[in-house]
Amino acid sequence: MASTNDLKNGMVLDLDGQLWQVLWFQHHKPGKGNTVVRSKLKNVLTGKIVDKTFNSDTKVDTANVDRRDMQYLYHDGSGFVFMDTTTYDQITIPDDVVGEAKDYLLEEQTAQVALHEENPLFIEMPASVELEITYTEPGLQGDRSTGGTKPATLQTGKEVQVPLFIEQGELVRVDTRTGEYLGRVNN
């Protein structure tokens, strides 16, 4: 049990038998009345995002979530196979649980896997990853109709917008939360 005053981003709550991850929260003191805690919660299983308001100091159940560093090994058709880096145990995580993290996963890459009662809930990627551009059109000098960007395909198959000067084969840094190009990686 925790109080709504103890909420933190990333915390997982057990509300009415469902697991919800706190994406955002804010303490709000209206002109009249008691302080409330506004929050944005994501259902861990369905991905549904809801806004929920709690009275200040309300008791909420927290879910016991074990976050482990695991190494991604391969995709076997039924899911993504990860290995626990401390026990060397392997688990297969279904595609729908991995979600958009698949766009940034490379074999032998480490990610944080959140488990609840040994069931995988979600994958937490680092804030940014370095990936190679496998295909992009050459940038034309003077072509600024698209704001100076062009589409590029990363080695994972994800397509991102990059500046015109980026060429095929270059390493770029990509934000895993938004999918935005962050910069070139200097070798």
C-alpha positions, -999 to 999 in steps of 0.1 A, spaced: 0 0 0 11 35 -8 -4 69 -6 -13 90 -38 13 115 -24 40 89 -30 33 84 -67 62 84 -91 65 81 -129 69 44 -139 53 31 -107 28 3 -113 -5 4 -94 -30 -24 -88 -65 -8 -92 -96 -30 -92 -75 -61 -101 -58 -44 -132 -22 -32 -134 -17 5 -144 16 22 -149 19 59 -139 29 79 -169 24 114 -154 11 129 -122 5 163 -107 -6 176 -73 -33 202 -77 -47 225 -51 -79 241 -63 -91 274 -48 -116 256 -27 -116 221 -14 -89 195 -8 -57 188 -27 -61 162 -55 -36 142 -75 -42 142 -112 -26 113 -131 -23 97 -165 -23 59 -162 -15 33 -188 -31 -2 -186 -1 -25 -187 -19 -53 -205 -41 -34 -230 -21 -2 -235 -52 19 -228 -43 54 -214 -67 71 -190 -68 102 -169 -76 96 -132 -79 120 -103 -73 108 -67 -80 127 -35 -48 135 -17 -36 109 8 -58 82 -8 -43 47 -2 -36 27 -34 -22 -8 -40 12 -9 -56 20 -40 -77 52 -58 -70 71 -53 -102 105 -69 -107 126 -50 -132 155 -71 -146 182 -64 -171 178 -89 -199 197 -94 -232 176 -98 -263 187 -129 -282 164 -135 -312 128 -136 -325 116 -172 -328 83 -166 -346 62 -168 -315 79 -140 -296 111 -124 -286 136 -145 -266 154 -127 -237 180 -140 -214 184 -128 -178 219 -115 -175 224 -127 -139 207 -162 -139 211 -170 -177 174 -181 -177 157 -175 -210 121 -164 -215 100 -158 -246 80 -125 -245 50 -122 -269 51 -96 -297 22 -76 -282 41 -72 -248 73 -60 -266 52 -35 -285 70 -6 -301 103 -16 -284 108 -40 -313 115 -10 -336 147 -4 -316 158 -39 -305 190 -54 -319 203 -89 -311 225 -90 -280 212 -56 -268 202 -52 -232 168 -39 -221 149 -37 -189 120 -62 -186 93 -56 -160 79 -88 -145 49 -93 -123 46 -127 -107 71 -140 -134 48 -127 -162 64 -101 -185 45 -68 -185 65 -45 -207 100 -36 -220 118 -5 -210 143 6 -236 171 31 -229 161 67 -238 181 66 -270 197 39 -292 223 39 -319 212 23 -352 225 21 -387 207 36 -417 202 7 -442 184 28 -469 178 64 -477 176 84 -509 204 108 -516 197 143 -504 193 169 -531 210 202 -524 184 230 -524 155 207 -518 139 223 -487 102 216 -494 101 190 -466 119 211 -440 153 197 -448 144 161 -438 140 128 -457 128 93 -448 154 67 -438 150 31 -429 169 18 -398 185 -16 -395 155 -28 -375 131 -18 -403 117 14 -385 115 45 -407 125 78 -393 129 114 -407 166 124 -409 183 156 -422 193 156 -459 230 152 -453 226 117 -437 237 89 -460 232 52 -461 254 32 -438 258 60 -412 251 54 -375 224 77 -360 210 81 -325 172 78 -322 149 86 -293 131 54 -283 101 73 -268 93 95 -298 111 79 -327 128 111 -335 163 115 -350 187 129 -323 220 131 -342 248 114 -359 271 90 -341 307 99 -346 330 69 -350 
